[in-house]
């Protein structure tokens, strides 16, 4: 018969340690060999990891193409405003972080939802009579992408569905499918400056619809919805009793001739989780500071959703504490001229790019009103040697060393997206090369028909 001796060892500053000694009176127990089990390696990836699929990475990584060695590469594909160094953040922003770092007061863990003082700062910054906010309405997150992930996770169960814009940011689908949530794509209309096809949107709603994602201003479209259009969207949500997940990371990044309306300011009846952060407006995407603003004036979410968000936030114990410590100063001290200068550069680049691409036969750009992007339609019938937008953009890289993201990445074939954060001279050079490329491959109606016959 086996017997066990348990001995407690502990001295000084060290916690007591339990030592377990096995005394055997006969049979020997071999470690790792449980009765009836033959050990073998069987390590497999989880089902969640298998369901996680990023269409941008899948498409871009499969583009096995080398740029033209005679031309310097110009990448208009990455939505990171810091890449070329022409859009630095404001000195007040960096100074705020330096002060916090030097203070040594923010090196430990914070509450998983963020420091109370930092939540108060975000609430004060976005609070307005039309959409009042308090600290308890703010959840701080590790970037806006985590804000979206938490919002989806709290609103939807496996087997339910969410409504996602097409074209739209690929992360929505990536996150949803990994959680076992179905994605239903509603159409945006390029001929109406990318407004939502409201009839199509409403036709997709069923008893399993958990939420509607509204991205305004838009990635990849660069569109900004008018107040009246947002009210129409809210009317659908109200009629169908579907909560809204508002991706507003580009909030206030709109050009001078346009006005940004936070969707929560236009409704008292529809519950909304608004996701935002520092990444784009303050030009610091790598700092990973985001937030969820809970707008629920009819108490439809109630404690259920609020408590759920708190529990979900506890999975990673909150965002970077150094940036949290600087948050109040960043929001309070960043001068208005910084925002104006950034938007002035983006507007100028957007106008240059739109004008240049509009003059190219076979391309139809859609004028942006904000954010950092511009979408361009490829009239594929005039480029019959290319199967689709992916092939078009691949050849653009190999011949002209210009990389634009094919809009198949956003579920919208035969378009491509241009990032307008690059320096002006680079925008002009890229557009010149795109023109040269299109002139080389463009076929008029007759030429295209002849080429089809030859096939």
PLY file of the C-alpha trace (Angstrom):
ply
format ascii 1.0
element vertex 455
property float x
property float y
property float z
element edge 454
property int vertex1
property int vertex2
end_header
0.00 0.00 0.00
1.32 3.50 -0.85
1.60 6.21 1.78
2.20 9.95 1.47
4.18 12.32 3.65
3.34 16.03 3.29
5.92 18.39 4.75
5.56 22.18 4.99
8.86 24.03 4.52
9.05 27.77 5.03
11.44 30.29 6.49
12.44 33.92 6.23
10.62 35.94 3.53
9.67 32.91 1.50
6.15 31.50 1.40
5.71 27.96 2.76
6.21 25.21 0.19
4.38 21.92 0.22
6.73 18.98 -0.35
4.96 15.76 -1.24
6.96 12.55 -0.77
5.65 9.27 -2.07
6.49 6.14 -0.14
5.78 2.94 -1.97
5.46 -0.39 -0.24
5.60 -2.42 -3.36
4.24 -1.31 -6.68
6.24 1.38 -8.45
4.33 4.28 -10.00
6.03 5.54 -13.11
5.57 9.34 -13.71
3.41 10.21 -16.70
1.97 6.73 -17.21
-1.64 6.80 -16.13
-3.48 3.48 -16.17
-4.92 2.64 -19.57
-3.30 5.57 -21.35
-0.51 5.20 -23.84
1.36 8.54 -24.02
1.69 10.10 -27.46
2.14 13.58 -28.88
-1.13 14.99 -30.17
-0.80 18.78 -30.21
-3.34 20.41 -32.50
-4.27 23.99 -33.25
-7.52 25.11 -31.64
-10.76 25.43 -33.59
-10.73 29.17 -32.90
-7.30 29.54 -34.49
-8.45 27.55 -37.50
-11.45 29.83 -37.93
-9.29 32.97 -37.73
-8.71 34.26 -41.24
-7.53 37.71 -42.31
-8.45 38.24 -45.99
-5.98 41.11 -46.40
-3.06 38.97 -45.27
-4.29 35.97 -47.25
-4.52 37.98 -50.49
-1.39 40.09 -50.01
0.75 37.14 -48.91
-0.34 35.18 -51.99
0.74 37.99 -54.33
4.07 36.44 -55.37
5.35 39.37 -57.37
8.56 41.37 -57.42
8.54 45.16 -57.96
10.28 46.68 -60.96
13.96 46.91 -59.91
14.37 50.07 -62.01
11.76 51.98 -59.99
11.69 52.71 -56.27
8.77 51.07 -54.52
5.84 53.32 -53.56
3.46 51.64 -51.14
-0.03 53.11 -51.00
-1.40 50.07 -49.17
-0.82 50.41 -45.42
-3.22 52.42 -43.27
-0.45 53.60 -40.95
0.04 57.39 -41.04
3.49 57.14 -39.42
5.25 55.15 -42.16
6.85 58.00 -44.12
7.50 60.41 -41.25
5.60 63.26 -42.90
2.78 63.10 -40.33
4.37 63.12 -36.87
2.24 63.41 -33.77
2.21 66.68 -31.84
5.00 67.58 -29.39
2.44 67.91 -26.60
1.44 64.30 -27.13
4.99 62.95 -26.83
5.75 65.31 -23.94
2.76 63.94 -22.03
4.10 60.39 -22.32
7.63 61.46 -21.35
6.33 63.15 -18.22
4.41 60.04 -17.21
7.38 57.79 -17.89
9.68 60.00 -15.80
7.17 60.07 -12.94
7.47 56.32 -12.41
3.85 56.25 -11.23
2.35 54.16 -14.02
4.54 51.06 -14.17
2.14 48.66 -12.47
-1.16 47.03 -13.28
-4.21 49.22 -13.75
-7.83 48.09 -13.34
-8.76 45.99 -16.36
-11.18 48.67 -17.62
-8.59 51.42 -17.15
-7.72 53.90 -14.43
-10.74 55.78 -13.12
-9.10 59.17 -13.79
-8.36 58.17 -17.40
-11.92 56.98 -17.99
-13.13 60.29 -16.57
-10.85 62.14 -19.01
-12.25 60.26 -22.04
-15.83 60.73 -20.81
-15.25 64.48 -20.34
-13.70 64.78 -23.81
-16.65 63.15 -25.61
-19.47 64.20 -23.28
-22.14 66.44 -24.82
-25.80 67.20 -24.07
-26.96 65.02 -26.98
-24.93 62.01 -25.79
-23.91 62.39 -22.11
-21.06 60.25 -20.78
-19.64 59.42 -17.37
-16.56 57.43 -16.39
-18.60 54.26 -15.93
-19.61 54.52 -19.62
-15.97 54.16 -20.73
-13.94 50.95 -21.11
-10.29 51.48 -22.06
-8.85 48.89 -24.44
-5.64 47.90 -26.17
-6.31 49.83 -29.37
-9.57 50.22 -31.26
-9.24 46.69 -32.64
-9.59 45.27 -29.12
-12.51 47.61 -28.50
-14.24 46.10 -31.55
-13.36 42.57 -30.39
-14.81 43.14 -26.89
-17.93 44.81 -28.31
-18.56 41.87 -30.67
-17.84 39.33 -27.94
-20.33 40.90 -25.53
-23.12 41.40 -28.09
-23.06 38.17 -30.11
-23.03 34.44 -29.43
-21.82 31.66 -31.73
-24.58 30.94 -34.23
-25.85 34.52 -34.29
-25.05 36.96 -37.09
-23.81 40.52 -37.42
-24.34 43.04 -40.23
-21.10 44.29 -41.77
-20.50 46.89 -44.53
-19.30 45.89 -48.00
-16.76 47.23 -48.76
-15.60 47.21 -45.17
-12.68 46.80 -42.78
-11.62 43.14 -42.91
-11.12 42.80 -39.13
-14.89 42.64 -38.50
-15.15 39.38 -40.42
-11.87 38.02 -39.04
-13.01 38.48 -35.45
-16.58 37.32 -35.99
-15.73 34.07 -37.78
-13.15 33.18 -35.14
-15.96 33.45 -32.56
-18.38 31.34 -34.57
-20.49 34.38 -35.50
-21.97 34.57 -39.01
-21.27 37.68 -41.10
-23.93 39.20 -43.33
-22.62 41.85 -45.73
-24.75 44.88 -46.52
-23.95 46.99 -49.57
-22.52 50.49 -49.72
-23.29 52.49 -52.87
-20.32 54.11 -54.66
-22.66 56.23 -56.81
-24.04 57.76 -53.59
-20.66 58.51 -52.01
-20.74 55.09 -50.30
-24.02 55.56 -48.43
-25.65 52.38 -47.11
-28.20 50.58 -49.27
-30.82 50.78 -46.52
-33.30 48.46 -48.20
-30.64 45.79 -48.59
-29.48 46.33 -45.01
-32.93 45.85 -43.54
-33.60 42.77 -45.66
-30.70 40.98 -43.94
-32.06 41.32 -40.40
-33.49 38.17 -38.82
-34.11 36.76 -35.33
-30.43 35.83 -35.01
-29.05 39.31 -35.81
-26.98 40.48 -32.81
-25.72 43.87 -33.99
-25.16 46.26 -36.87
-21.65 47.60 -37.49
-21.53 51.18 -38.78
-18.10 52.49 -39.77
-18.10 56.27 -40.14
-15.83 57.85 -41.39
-15.04 54.79 -43.44
-12.09 52.55 -44.07
-11.67 51.76 -46.96
-14.00 54.30 -48.58
-12.98 57.62 -47.05
-16.69 58.45 -46.89
-18.48 60.50 -44.22
-22.20 59.99 -43.66
-24.49 63.00 -43.48
-26.69 63.62 -40.45
-29.81 62.68 -42.41
-28.29 59.40 -43.60
-27.22 58.48 -40.06
-30.79 59.15 -38.92
-32.05 56.78 -41.62
-29.64 54.10 -40.38
-30.82 54.63 -36.81
-34.42 54.31 -37.94
-33.67 50.84 -39.33
-31.88 49.83 -36.11
-34.75 51.16 -33.98
-37.42 49.49 -36.10
-35.63 46.14 -35.99
-34.41 46.45 -32.36
-30.78 45.84 -33.36
-28.00 47.51 -31.33
-25.20 49.35 -33.13
-21.46 48.83 -32.90
-20.09 52.14 -34.18
-16.49 52.02 -35.41
-15.58 55.71 -35.10
-11.78 55.46 -34.99
-11.65 58.14 -37.73
-14.10 60.37 -35.86
-13.46 64.08 -36.55
-10.99 63.19 -39.32
-13.16 64.87 -41.94
-12.33 67.52 -44.50
-13.33 71.16 -44.06
-16.35 71.01 -46.36
-17.88 68.17 -44.33
-19.22 67.63 -40.79
-18.75 64.57 -38.62
-21.71 63.51 -36.51
-21.11 60.87 -33.81
-24.02 58.50 -34.33
-24.89 58.37 -30.62
-25.73 62.09 -30.63
-28.65 61.43 -32.99
-30.63 58.84 -31.05
-31.95 58.32 -27.54
-33.58 54.98 -28.29
-30.91 52.84 -30.00
-28.21 51.40 -27.70
-24.74 51.98 -29.14
-21.21 50.81 -28.36
-18.91 53.38 -29.96
-15.31 52.26 -30.53
-12.47 54.75 -30.92
-8.92 55.50 -29.86
-5.76 57.55 -30.28
-4.42 55.70 -33.33
-5.52 57.80 -36.28
-6.50 61.28 -35.13
-3.42 61.57 -32.90
-1.23 59.63 -35.37
0.05 57.04 -32.86
-1.37 53.64 -33.92
1.47 51.76 -32.22
0.57 53.11 -28.78
-2.43 50.78 -28.64
-4.90 52.96 -26.79
-8.58 52.55 -27.57
-11.94 52.77 -25.84
-15.56 51.74 -25.89
-18.16 54.43 -25.13
-21.43 52.96 -23.87
-24.50 54.93 -24.96
-27.65 53.42 -23.44
-30.11 56.09 -22.37
-33.11 53.71 -22.41
-31.21 51.18 -20.27
-31.59 48.50 -22.93
-28.06 47.16 -22.39
-28.55 47.48 -18.63
-26.03 45.86 -16.29
-25.90 42.75 -18.47
-23.76 44.31 -21.21
-21.76 46.56 -18.86
-20.85 43.67 -16.58
-20.04 41.53 -19.61
-17.60 44.13 -20.92
-15.90 44.32 -17.52
-15.50 40.55 -17.41
-14.16 40.40 -20.96
-11.69 43.21 -20.24
-10.23 41.11 -17.42
-8.84 38.63 -19.92
-5.78 40.82 -20.63
-5.84 43.30 -17.73
-6.24 46.48 -19.73
-4.15 48.62 -22.10
-0.69 50.19 -21.66
-0.56 52.06 -18.34
2.05 54.58 -19.55
-0.27 55.82 -22.29
-3.21 55.73 -19.88
-1.30 58.02 -17.54
-0.73 60.48 -20.40
-4.28 60.30 -21.73
-5.79 63.27 -19.90
-2.92 65.53 -20.96
-3.08 64.29 -24.55
-6.80 65.01 -24.80
-6.54 68.34 -23.01
-3.27 69.77 -24.34
-3.18 68.79 -28.03
-3.57 72.13 -29.85
-6.37 72.52 -32.43
-3.80 73.54 -35.08
-2.37 70.02 -34.99
-5.69 68.51 -36.09
-6.22 71.24 -38.69
-2.74 70.76 -40.19
-3.16 66.99 -40.45
-6.51 67.35 -42.19
-5.16 70.02 -44.50
-2.43 67.64 -45.69
-4.87 64.76 -46.14
-7.37 66.95 -48.02
-4.66 68.27 -50.33
-3.42 64.75 -51.06
-6.98 63.51 -51.61
-7.68 66.31 -54.10
-4.42 65.72 -55.99
-5.00 61.98 -56.15
-8.65 62.27 -57.15
-7.88 64.78 -59.92
-4.98 62.73 -61.30
-6.81 59.40 -61.29
-10.01 60.91 -62.70
-8.06 61.88 -65.83
-6.97 58.28 -66.50
-9.15 56.32 -68.95
-10.46 53.14 -67.36
-10.37 54.38 -63.75
-13.22 55.92 -61.75
-12.14 57.22 -58.33
-14.79 58.06 -55.72
-14.06 61.39 -54.03
-13.36 60.92 -50.29
-14.65 63.24 -47.56
-12.44 62.14 -44.67
-10.31 59.40 -43.09
-7.13 58.43 -45.00
-8.34 56.54 -48.06
-9.70 56.76 -51.57
-11.38 53.98 -53.53
-10.91 53.60 -57.28
-13.06 51.56 -59.63
-11.28 49.64 -62.39
-13.39 49.44 -65.54
-12.31 45.85 -66.11
-13.86 45.68 -69.58
-11.11 48.07 -70.70
-8.37 45.89 -69.19
-9.38 42.47 -70.54
-5.94 40.91 -70.05
-6.51 41.03 -66.27
-8.89 38.61 -64.60
-9.66 40.85 -61.61
-8.44 43.61 -59.30
-5.87 41.32 -57.67
-4.21 40.61 -61.02
-4.41 44.31 -61.94
-2.65 45.40 -58.75
-0.07 42.60 -59.03
0.97 43.82 -62.46
1.00 47.39 -61.22
3.62 46.32 -58.69
5.74 44.32 -61.12
5.71 46.99 -63.83
5.53 50.28 -61.92
6.51 49.40 -58.31
3.29 50.94 -57.00
1.40 48.90 -54.41
-2.32 49.59 -53.96
-4.53 47.20 -52.03
-7.01 45.27 -54.22
-10.51 45.84 -52.88
-11.18 42.12 -52.94
-9.56 42.45 -49.49
-12.70 44.40 -48.51
-15.18 42.04 -50.23
-15.48 44.50 -53.14
-13.83 43.25 -56.36
-12.71 45.42 -59.27
-11.73 48.39 -57.12
-8.48 49.26 -55.37
-7.76 51.38 -52.30
-5.22 54.19 -52.16
-3.79 55.44 -48.85
-3.41 59.24 -48.96
-1.07 59.75 -46.00
2.11 59.59 -48.10
4.13 62.74 -48.97
2.73 64.87 -51.79
5.59 64.19 -54.21
5.07 60.46 -53.71
1.34 60.75 -54.42
2.08 62.61 -57.67
4.76 60.12 -58.74
2.50 57.17 -57.96
-0.38 58.65 -59.95
1.95 59.31 -62.87
3.05 55.68 -62.85
-0.54 54.43 -62.56
-1.38 56.56 -65.61
1.54 55.07 -67.56
0.43 51.57 -66.55
-3.19 52.15 -67.58
-2.23 53.72 -70.90
-0.09 50.66 -71.61
-2.91 48.19 -70.94
-6.10 50.13 -71.73
-8.25 48.74 -74.53
-11.11 50.68 -76.09
-14.38 48.89 -76.79
-13.13 47.46 -80.11
-9.72 46.47 -78.81
-11.20 44.73 -75.82
-13.62 42.84 -78.07
-10.78 41.70 -80.36
-8.79 40.47 -77.37
-11.77 38.48 -76.11
-12.16 36.88 -79.55
-8.47 35.89 -79.58
-9.00 34.05 -76.31
0 1
1 2
2 3
3 4
4 5
5 6
6 7
7 8
8 9
9 10
10 11
11 12
12 13
13 14
14 15
15 16
16 17
17 18
18 19
19 20
20 21
21 22
22 23
23 24
24 25
25 26
26 27
27 28
28 29
29 30
30 31
31 32
32 33
33 34
34 35
35 36
36 37
37 38
38 39
39 40
40 41
41 42
42 43
43 44
44 45
45 46
46 47
47 48
48 49
49 50
50 51
51 52
52 53
53 54
54 55
55 56
56 57
57 58
58 59
59 60
60 61
61 62
62 63
63 64
64 65
65 66
66 67
67 68
68 69
69 70
70 71
71 72
72 73
73 74
74 75
75 76
76 77
77 78
78 79
79 80
80 81
81 82
82 83
83 84
84 85
85 86
86 87
87 88
88 89
89 90
90 91
91 92
92 93
93 94
94 95
95 96
96 97
97 98
98 99
99 100
100 101
101 102
102 103
103 104
104 105
105 106
106 107
107 108
108 109
109 110
110 111
111 112
112 113
113 114
114 115
115 116
116 117
117 118
118 119
119 120
120 121
121 122
122 123
123 124
124 125
125 126
126 127
127 128
128 129
129 130
130 131
131 132
132 133
133 134
134 135
135 136
136 137
137 138
138 139
139 140
140 141
141 142
142 143
143 144
144 145
145 146
146 147
147 148
148 149
149 150
150 151
151 152
152 153
153 154
154 155
155 156
156 157
157 158
158 159
159 160
160 161
161 162
162 163
163 164
164 165
165 166
166 167
167 168
168 169
169 170
170 171
171 172
172 173
173 174
174 175
175 176
176 177
177 178
178 179
179 180
180 181
181 182
182 183
183 184
184 185
185 186
186 187
187 188
188 189
189 190
190 191
191 192
192 193
193 194
194 195
195 196
196 197
197 198
198 199
199 200
200 201
201 202
202 203
203 204
204 205
205 206
206 207
207 208
208 209
209 210
210 211
211 212
212 213
213 214
214 215
215 216
216 217
217 218
218 219
219 220
220 221
221 222
222 223
223 224
224 225
225 226
226 227
227 228
228 229
229 230
230 231
231 232
232 233
233 234
234 235
235 236
236 237
237 238
238 239
239 240
240 241
241 242
242 243
243 244
244 245
245 246
246 247
247 248
248 249
249 250
250 251
251 252
252 253
253 254
254 255
255 256
256 257
257 258
258 259
259 260
260 261
261 262
262 263
263 264
264 265
265 266
266 267
267 268
268 269
269 270
270 271
271 272
272 273
273 274
274 275
275 276
276 277
277 278
278 279
279 280
280 281
281 282
282 283
283 284
284 285
285 286
286 287
287 288
288 289
289 290
290 291
291 292
292 293
293 294
294 295
295 296
296 297
297 298
298 299
299 300
300 301
301 302
302 303
303 304
304 305
305 306
306 307
307 308
308 309
309 310
310 311
311 312
312 313
313 314
314 315
315 316
316 317
317 318
318 319
319 320
320 321
321 322
322 323
323 324
324 325
325 326
326 327
327 328
328 329
329 330
330 331
331 332
332 333
333 334
334 335
335 336
336 337
337 338
338 339
339 340
340 341
341 342
342 343
343 344
344 345
345 346
346 347
347 348
348 349
349 350
350 351
351 352
352 353
353 354
354 355
355 356
356 357
357 358
358 359
359 360
360 361
361 362
362 363
363 364
364 365
365 366
366 367
367 368
368 369
369 370
370 371
371 372
372 373
373 374
374 375
375 376
376 377
377 378
378 379
379 380
380 381
381 382
382 383
383 384
384 385
385 386
386 387
387 388
388 389
389 390
390 391
391 392
392 393
393 394
394 395
395 396
396 397
397 398
398 399
399 400
400 401
401 402
402 403
403 404
404 405
405 406
406 407
407 408
408 409
409 410
410 411
411 412
412 413
413 414
414 415
415 416
416 417
417 418
418 419
419 420
420 421
421 422
422 423
423 424
424 425
425 426
426 427
427 428
428 429
429 430
430 431
431 432
432 433
433 434
434 435
435 436
436 437
437 438
438 439
439 440
440 441
441 442
442 443
443 444
444 445
445 446
446 447
447 448
448 449
449 450
450 451
451 452
452 453
453 454
